Amino acid sequence: MDFPKFLENAKSLADIFEVVKSAVVKSMGRSRGGLMLGLSDLGNHPQGFFGAFFPVGTNIIVMNKIPLLRIKETQPELYKPYAFHVLLHEYLHTLGYLDESVVRKMVYDISVELFGKTHLTSRIAANTSRFFPNLVYPNITWQPEELSIELVDDFDRSSVNYIS
């Protein structure tokens, strides 16, 4: 499978997630179905960002809308590689890998294995801070008062085995 082309042809976050799941099956032989994706404003801080989180014991990945919006504004070519990076990281958490440093290394290794060292997915995994100006709004710090999550329709498509 040509993973760079597979990612390039992705049209939505659900499509990118299919690339993520295929990458993990190819690299590790592991998978999990029945996941949901929620998008939420998780805030912004110029010295750090919160790309997504997985509440352990649930079936939802919550992704920060702020970096996604910022990337579309500044460098849209980073959108798919960034989304792949974040979704892969959180998907590995859903598989039971909870140590952040271990997961970061796994994300890098999988990205290099399937995309090559020079692809944007691998470069983001190697050094996220290099892309930091495109992920946050400069000089703006804010935190939402409450967490509001918008579920992405048709996210984990390969988990559906019937139509009602």
Secondary structure as UniProt FT lines:
FT   HELIX           3..8
FT   HELIX           13..28
FT   STRAND          36..40
FT   STRAND          44..45
FT   TURN            46..47
FT   STRAND          52..53
FT   TURN            56..57
FT   STRAND          60..64
FT   HELIX           65..74
FT   HELIX           76..78
FT   HELIX           79..94
FT   TURN            95..96
FT   HELIX           100..115
FT   TURN            117..118
FT   HELIX           120..126
FT   HELIX           128..134
FT   TURN            138..139
FT   STRAND          150..151
FT   TURN            153..154
FT   HELIX           157..159
//
